[in-house]
């Protein structure tokens, strides 16, 4: 430990330094920056209407016309005649600069206008052969228009002949003239759009008519040609050099991206994806509760983009920029959306990954599903965890757990900072989540990419449950009224889904990462009704395989699908005799007498005996007879007839 003594003078010096620092007129966090801004393409000149007339007519004419010069220069003549019989043309030259890159509220410390001189003429040493810079008021900031003839407003300066910067006599051809803007000119620099400047010559400024040379009878000509912005390159373009001081906005460590057009990360970027068709919306024909575009429905993918970029993943699996437009296109291309527009998380995980040695890898794990806010709080205590909250059909990225609740980035209500923000009457982009979410997806982010291997995901709707089973008889899903999860990283739950067609609602969601090449998934009937199930398989090579099945459900009857990833095939297991009896009892049991029941059971036994004996023709004949007997006995059961059709397909 080192003990340093200080004299009173040293203490006083330190105190004065601190006081000077604290009470300085400039913020300690301010930055000073100098930028060069070239004139915008399409700059031109404006001059009065082309007809002979008096000076007053020409000077005060409010019509004007835009001049289109093919020599790619700003043509600026000093109150001259082209020929002794031509008219007096007043030319005011304009240049537009896009100064929107200057931060809002920045203090302009200095600025200068730089004009490249192509040629100069000052005939007869005219005392009015000079020019001055004026404010080109923003009648139309993107272009030069006729009304600009009257909008060449306040002057920076109004020098007399003899000024090196403005007098044509002193202007050097083939060089830039640098015009420093005074305090008046600095006020013209816009930090929110375009800055338009214009030039006027001495006769125009002083309202003095050019006179004939009494000795020659000709008109005195004076001009200067400045290079314009239309020529290729910028070697001779006019430019502004602006030095400004500003306090940079605090940069959050959590990148904010919105699915709607906003400044986050920029208007131009968000505009490039907001109106893109979301998911497979172009192929749908129904009613869309959320909408057709990323702006309407892209909360999940935009939240994923924010989380991925936070984890340092800026390049996607296809070597594109990680943004909502690219993830939407990728998921649509590989089949990474359900038919209702929900995200297939396996595909999203692959999007944030890369292919290494022909195998798909990712630093993002498959998500864990939870409806327990305690799990959310615990996950946010760990540095390697990412949480997407889901509330009332909307995903957000939950970034931190605080003493009072949660911080979040919302892809729609982007001014929301906490999960319990107060929403005022004018809070258009603020939403209150009451510090809770319906459920959440929790990801683990690895330091290095991890091989994903095969994975399976399924979305189910209808009166049924799902059960995954591997060759080791390990299961994930519904077993006798409970949820069983034998495999790490897998989950099964009922969750809300984004629905593009018809009303939204809930469905069953199964996700098993790292599955074997062979496995089965059972659709277990929990009532008499119908089901639809979509299977998504991510292979170890990164290929997405999709399957879509539908059918009837019966209590106690399972429809089993067997997957073989080596061949890419999936087969539906045959209906058993016991299952057929359950189905028959469920759909027509109340319509049968005991004798009829015994009669139909006998014929059902014939069907399955023939199937077991692999007697195809006898089995098909028995199925056909069973159907005719239903009609003969006046038993109306379209469902049972469809089951008979399914049996016929199994036999064939």
N, C-alpha and C positions, 0 to 999 in steps of 0.2 A: 504494500500500500504506500502510495506517495502522497505526502502532505505538502502543498505549495502555498506559501504565504504571499499576500498581495498588499501593496501599499495603497493608501487612500486614493491616490491619483489613478491607480489602475482601476479601482472600484468605480470611480467617477466616470472614467472613460467607458467602462462596460455599460454603466447606467445610461450614459448619453447615447451610446450605440443602440441600446434596446429601445429607448424612447424614440429615436429617429426611425428605427425599423417599424415600431408599432404605429406611429403617426404619419408615416410616409403617405403621400397622395396616391401612390401606385400600390396596388395589392401585391403582397409577396408572392402570390400564386399567378400573377399576370404573365402572359407571354407576349413577346413582340415578334411579328412575322412580316416579311416582305414578299409580295406575290407579283408576278408579271402576268397581266391579262391582255391577251391579244384581241383585236377587234373581231366582231362576229362576222361570219360569212353573210354575204348578201347586203353589206353596207352600200350605200349609194349617195347620190347628191340630190338636192332639191333646188329647183330654180323657178323663176317666175314664168308665166305662160309665154310662149314664143310668138309674140306679135310686136310690130313696131309701136312705139308710143312714147309718151313723155316720161320724164324721170318719175314724176309722181305716180303715173299709172304703173310703171314697172316696180317701183319701190313699195307701193302700198297694195299691190295685187294680192288678194287672199286665195286665189285659185291654186296657182303653182302647178308644177308637174314633176314627177320623178324622172331623173335622167339616167339612162342605161348606157354606160360607157363600156365599149368592148375592149378598150386598152387596159382594163383592170386597174385603173387609177382613180383616185378621188380628184376630180377635175374642179379646180377652184380658181376662177378668174377674178381679177380685181376690177369690177365695174367697167368692163371694156366692151368695145364694139368689135365684131368679127371683121367687118368691112365698113367703109365709110357710109354705105347705104343700109347696113344691118341695124338691128335694134339693140338697145341697151339692155343686157341681161344681168340681173342680179342673181348671183350664185351663192348659196349657203351650203357648205359641205358638212355632212353629219357622219359620225361613227358611233357604233353601238358596242358596248363592252358588257359582257356577262360577269357581273361582280357578285353574284349570289354566293360564291365560295367564301366571301368575307363573313365571319360569324355575326349573327344578330347582336347588336349592342356594342360592337367593337368600336374603339376610339381610333379614328383615322389620324395618324401622326403626321404623315406627309404623303404626297402623291405627285407624280409628274406624267405629262402626256408626251409621248415620243412619236414623232412623225418623220417618215423617211422622204426626203426631197428628191424628186426625179428631175425636175427642171424648174428654172426661175427666169422671169423676164421683168425688168423694171425699166420701161421706156420713158424717156424724158425726165427721169428722176422725180417722178410724181410724188408729192408730199403725202398723198393718201395711199401710197403703195405699201401698206402694212396690213396685218390681219390680227384678229384677237379671238380668244377662245370664249365661248358662251355656253350656257346651260341649254342642252337640247331637251326640253321638257318631255315627259313620258306620254305623249299622245298615243303612240304605238311603239312600245319598247322593243318589239321583235323586228321591226322593219322601218324603213324610211317611207313616210307617206306625205301627201300633198300638204296636209295641215302643218307639217313641220316648218314650213316657210315662216309661219307666224310664231312658232314655238321655240325659236332661237332666242332665249330669254335673257337672263341676267349675265353680265360680263364678269369674268375674272379680273380683267384689267382692260384699260382702254389707252394703250401707249401711243405716244406720238412718234413720228418718224425719227429714227435714230436709235431705237431699241434693237440691240443685237439679236434678241430672240424673236422679234416680230417683224422687223423691217426687211422687206424683200431684198434690199441692197446687201444685207449681211448674210443671207441664207446660203449655205454651202450646198451645191448640188452633189448627190451621191452620198449624203450623210444624213444622220438623224438630227433633228432639232429637238431639244429637250425643254419642255415648258413646265416649270414648277407651278403647281396650283397653290394659290394663296388660301387663306381661311375661307373665303367665299367659295372657291372651287372645291375645297375639301368637303364642304357640306353637300355637294352634289353626288358624292360617291355613295351609291346605294348598297346597303348590306342585305337587301332582301330581294334583289332582282337584277335589273339592268340599269346601266348608267349610259346616258346618251349625251354626247358632247357635240357642239357645232362650231364652225368657223365662219367669221364674217370679215369682210375687207373694209378698208378705211372709208371709201365713198359711201358704202352701205351704213357703216356705223355713224358717220358724221352727217348723213343725209345730204351729201354734196354731189352734184352732177359732174361727170367727167366732161372736160372741155376740149375743143379742138386746139391743136397746136397752131398758133397764129402764123407761124412761118411756113409750115408745110401743108396746112389745111387737113391734116389727118388726126385721128383720135389717138390719144396716148394709151398704149396698152401696157398692162401689168398683170402678171399671173404667177402662180406657183402650182406645180403638179405634185401632190402627195401620193405616195403608193397606198393603194387600198388593201382590203382583206381578201379579195376574191382570188388573187394569184395563189398558185400552189406553194406550200411551205410558209414559213413565217419570217424569212430573212429580211424582208422590207415592210412587213405589216405594221400598222399603227398599234401601239400598245400603251396600256397604263401600268405604271409601277407604283404600287400602293404599299405603304408600311403602316401597320395597325397594331394596336395593343388590345388584348382580350384576355378574359379569364376562361379557360377551357371548362366546358361542362364536366362535372365529375363523371368519370367513366366507371360504370358499374362492372363488377366482375362477372355479372350475369347478362349475357347477350339477350337483347329483347328483339324478337321478330314478330311481326303481326301477319295474320292471314288477310287482313283488310289493308287498304291503302293508308299509309301513315308515314311518319318520319322514321320508323323503326324497322329496319336499319336506315332506310331512305325512301322517299316517295317514288323515285324511279325504280328501285328494286321491288318494292311491294306492288307497284303497278304492273310489274312483269309477271306476277303470279296470281294476284287477287281474283282476276276474272277468268282464269283458266278453269276448264271443266274439271270438277272434282271426281276422283275415282272413275268408275265406268258410267258416269251419269249420261253420257251421250247415247248409250245404248238402252237406257231405261225409258219406259213409256208412261209410268204412273205418276202419282202426285209426290212431290218432294217436300217433306216437312221442313228440312233445313235449307234446301236449295240445290243449285246445280254447280256452284263454283267453290273454289278454295275459300274465298271470302265467306261463303255461307257455311261450309261444312268442314273446313280444314284445320280444326283446332288440334286434333291429335297429331297430325303430321307436323304442324308448326311448332307445337310444344316439343316434339321429338327433335326437331331441327335445333331449337334453342339449347336443349340438353346436350345434344351431340357436339355442338360448337363449343359449349362450355367445357366439355371433356377434351377439347383440342382436336376434334375430328372435323376438319374443314373440307376434305376431299372424300367424295362418296365412292361406293364400290365400282361405279362406272367412270371414275376419274373426273367427275364434275364437281361443281361447288355444292356444298351441303346447304340447300335452301328448299322452301316449300314447293317450288315449281318442279325441281328435279326429283324430289322424293315422290311427288304425286305421279310424275311420268314413269318412274321406275316401278312403283307398286302397280300401276295400271298395266304396264307392259308384262310384268312377270306373273300377274294374277295375285297380287298381294292385297286385294280388297275382297271382302265378301260381296255377294250380290246386293246386299243392303248398304254397302259403303263403309262397313267397319274395317279397321286396319287389321291385317294379319300380322301379329307381332313378330313372328319368325321372319317374315319378309322385311319388316322394318329393321330388325336386328341385322339382317344381311346387308341392307342398304348402307348402314353405318359401318360396314366391315370392308374386307378386301379379300381377294383370292390370292392365296399363297401356295405355290406348288400344286395348283389344280384343286385345292381344298378351300372352302369358305371359312374365313376367320372373322372375328369381331372382338372389339374391346367391350361391347355391350352384352350383358347377359340377357337371356329371356326374362321378361318381367315376372315378378311375383304379384299375385293379386291379393288385396286385403280390403276389408271394409272396417278395419279397426284403426282408429286414429292413433292409438298407442303404437302400432306398428309404424305409422308414418313418422311420429315423433322420434322413435328409436332409430329409424333409418337415417333421418336427417342429422343425427348426432355423429354419423360416420362419414368420413370424407369421400369414400368411394361409392356412395349411394346416390341415385337419382330418383326423384319421385314425381310422377304425373298424377295430379288429383283429378277426379271425375265428379262433376256435380251437375245434376239436372241436364244431362246430355251434353256437357261441355268439359273439355280437357284444359287444364292449365299446368304450368311447370311450377311446382312448389320448391322454392330455393333454400329456405332456411326455417328453422324452428327458433323462435325468440321467447323471451319470458312471457310476452303477452299473446303469442299466437304464432302465425306463420307469415313469411314473406313469399311473394309469388310473382311470376311474370305471366300475364294473361294475353293470349294472342288476339283477342278482340277488345276487351276492356283494358287497354294497355296502360292507362294511367293508374290502375289499381296497383298498390304497393304491398298492402297487407291483406290477409284473409278476412279482416273485419273492418275494412275501410268504411268511413262514413260517406254515404252517397247523398250529395246535395242535389238540389233541383236542377242545377246546371252541370252536374257531373256526368257528362255524356259517355265518357269512357272509363267509368269507375263502377265496380260491382262489389257487393258485400257477400261474402261466403259464410259469415257467422263462424269463422274459424273451424269449419268442419266440411268434409266431403263425403259424398255417398260411398265412394270407394277410391282406390288408388292402385297404380302400377308402380312397383319398386324395382329399379334396375341396379345391378352391380356393374361398376365400370372397372375393368382390369387395366393394369399398367401396360401390358403387352397383349396383342391379339391372341385370342384363344380359338382353337379349332372347334367348330360348332357341331360337326357330325350331322346325322339325320335328326329331324325333329318333326313332330306331328301336332297339328292344331285343328280343332273342330268347333264349329258353331252350330248349335241345334235350336230349333224352335218347334213347339208342339207339346203334346202330352207324353213326354218321354224324358229319360235321363240317359247319360252316356257312361260307358265303362271301358277304359283302355286295359289291355292285358298283353304282356309279353310272353316269350317262350318259357321264362322262368316262373310264370304265374304271378308275377308282381303286377299290381293293379293301380290305376288312378281313376277315381270317379265314384259312381253311385253303387253302393252295395247294401242291400236290405235297409234302405232308409237313411244310411249314413254316407258321408264322403270319406273315402280311403285314399291316401296318397302314399304309396310305397317308394316312390322315386324322388330323389333330390331335384329341386328346381322345377318340378311339375306342379300343376294345380288344376283344380276343377271348381267352378263356381257358377252361380247365376249372376248375370250382370246386365246392366243396361246397354243397349246397342244403339248406334246411330242408324236410323232407318231412312233410306232414300225413297222407298216405295211404300205407300200406305202409312199407317200409324207406327210410331216408335214403340218400343216396349222392352221386355227382357228376354233373355235366352240363356241357354247353357253354353258354357265356354270351357273347352278342355285344351290344355297345352302340356306337351311332354317333350322336353328337349333331350337330345342324346339317345334317341330310341334305337332299337335293334332294326335289322333289315326286315324282320318278320314280326308282325304283331296283329292283334285284332281289336276292333272297337265295336261294342254292342250298343244298340239303340234299344233301351229297356222301356217298354210301354208301361205307363202309369195310369192310363185311362183309355177310354174308347175315343179315338180321334185320328189326327193325322200328324205327320212330322215332316220336317225338312232338315237336312243336315249337309253341311259343306265341310269337306276334309281338305286340309292344306298340308302338304308334306314338303319340307325343305331337305333336299338331299345334301350329302356331305360335299358335293361339288358346287352347291349353290343354286341348283335348279329347283324351281317351284312346281310341284305337281298338284293339280286341283281336281276334286271329285265332288259331285253334287247328286244326292239321292233324296227321294221322298217316298212316302207310303203311309199305310195305316198303322195305328198303334192299338194294342190290346193289353189290358192289365195282365202282368205275368208273362207276357210273350216278348222275347228279345229277337231283334234282327241283327245278325252278326256279320260284320265286314272284315275280311281277312286281307291284309296288305302284304305284298312281297315287293320290297324296294329294289331287289336285284333285277326284276323284270319290269318294275313300274306298274304292275297290275294290282287290281283289287277285286275280290270275289265275294259275293254274298252267299252265306251259308244257307243250305236248304231248310225249308220248314219241316219240323218233325211231326210225327203222328200226334204226339201229346200236345204240341202247340196248335195243331189244326183243330183238335177237339176243344181247346180253350177258346180259340177264335170263333168256332161254330157256336159254342155255348154263349159267347159274349154278344154275338150279333143276331142269332135267331133262337136262342134258348127259350125265351118266353113265348115264342110262337109254336113250340113243338110239344106234342103229347109224349108220354114216356115211350109209346110204341114207335112214334116217328123218330124220336131221338135214337132209339136202338137201331132203327132201319138205316138212318144216315151214318151212324157210327160204323155199321157193318160195311157200307159202301166206302167209307173213308179208309177202313182197314184194307179193302181190296186195292185201293190206290197205292197205299204205302207198302203193302206186300209186294206189288208189282215193281215199285220203284226199288225196293231193297233187292229183289231178285234181278234187277236190271232188265226187266222185260218192258221195253219202251212202248211197244204197241199196245200191250195190255194196260199199262199205266195210263196212257193217253185215252184209251177207250173208257176206262173206269172214270177218269176225270170228266170226260164228255157226258157219260151217263149220269154222273152225280149232278151236273148242271141241269140236265133235262128233267131229272127227278125233282129238283127244287122248283122248276116251273110247273111241273105236273101237280105237285103238292101245294101249289100256290103260295110258296114261300118266297117273298120278295126281298132279296138281299144282294144289292149291287156290290157291297163290300166283299161278301163271301165269293161272289162270282169273280171279282178281281183277284182274290186269293187263289182260286182255281186256275186263273190265267198264269199266275206266278208259278204254281206247281207245274203247269204245262211247260213253262220256260225252263224250269229246273230239270225236267225229264229230258227235254230235247238237248 
